[in-house]
Amino acid sequence: MPRAPGRARRRGGFMAVFTLNIFDLAQIATDDPDGFANNGGYQFTWGVSTVTIAPGAVAQPVAVNDSADGFFDVDAGPGQALVADTVIDGAPYAAGTGVEAEYVIVVQDSSGARYDLQMVSVGADAYNIAGFVIQGAVPPFGDALTVVQTFDMRNGVYSYPSSAAPPCFGAQVRIATAGRGWVPAGRLLPGDRLCDAEGRAVRLELVLRAARASANTPRPVRIRPGALGPGLPLRDLWLSPQHRVFHAALGALVPARALTGLRGISEVRCPVAYVHLVTRAHCLLLAEAVACESFWPGGWAMAGLPPNIRRRVRQIMGRRVTPAARLLDKRARASYCHACRVAGNRL
């Protein structure tokens, strides 16, 4: 998760420090012959041009000083600058270099869902597009996404903390353990033995505590007791929007956000502290008696982690990780949600 803003001293007052998850430009492609080098996205033809984010794309957390507000904007000049020397898309930039959201691309996937991408320019050159930021929901990687809108001068809209963040458990959610019973995720420690959905003991290798969600971050999903069937969950189950829940009949994992709108399941605007539980293999853990995934090292999940933690996760899980169950695609999710409404939300 991006960290909450801190404070950095500067002459004449204070400057807020934010973390922005930036993907290198090399991790996105377009069929438009003019590419991304533009100061407003005017090269794209709406409804025709497409962009594709590379499968396995990973962002890097970049610290940015912002003397104006908590929004990542365009034409901010020196008021929005890199905190430290940083390499973006293979090019080195010195601390103090200006960084801006030069323009916004709104893209649409095959199911009709829309996503916002901010194209990032670095330095004084508006045409030096070095990377991009995903704001809000994360689009499917590897799929051609149709450009349906572009915006220039889109200021005061996209906050730093809303840039794509990984899935995790609410710290208060109880996880089944071998020998200790139900333990809140926030109290688990490396070496604890967890119970998977098959009743097997799984060693917890790493616990990562993320920043508390704020009013500007994607809202957590709350699943009320019994919303997924008798005793499922036992108590309120708090998950980040992208955290996946297992559907036994489909043999697939569904993001919590896809369940919202069903009875007893909703996004709630309230502060929640998050925890990642990393095991050697991706597995299904019991969270308030509901089978939910352990940490999945997908591209955008890894993007929210500092480089040293990212390396540690790869040491634990390896570079080729097999999912514990099939990951439902967008169209299947829509069919699933409809089936849930008909069946009364039962897993």
Buried (B, 14 or more C-beta within 10 A) or exposed (E): BBBBBEEBEEEEEEBBBBBBBBBBBEBBBBEBEEEBBBBBBEBBEEEEBBBBBBEEBBBBBBBBBBBBBBBBBBBBEEBBBBBEEBEBBEEEBEEEBBBBBBBBBBBBBEEEBBBBBBBBBBBEEBEBBBBBBBBBBBBBBEBBBBBBBBBBEBBEBBBBBBBBBBBBBBBBBBBBBBEBEBBBBBBBEEEBEBBBBEEEEBEBBBBBBBBBBBEBBBBBBBBBBBBBBEEBBBBBBBBBBBBBBBBEEBEBBBBBBBBBEBEBBBBEEEEBBBBBBBBBBBBBBBBBBBBBBBBBBBBBBBBBBEEEBBEBBEEBBEEEBEBBBEBBBBEBBBEBBEEBEEEEBBB
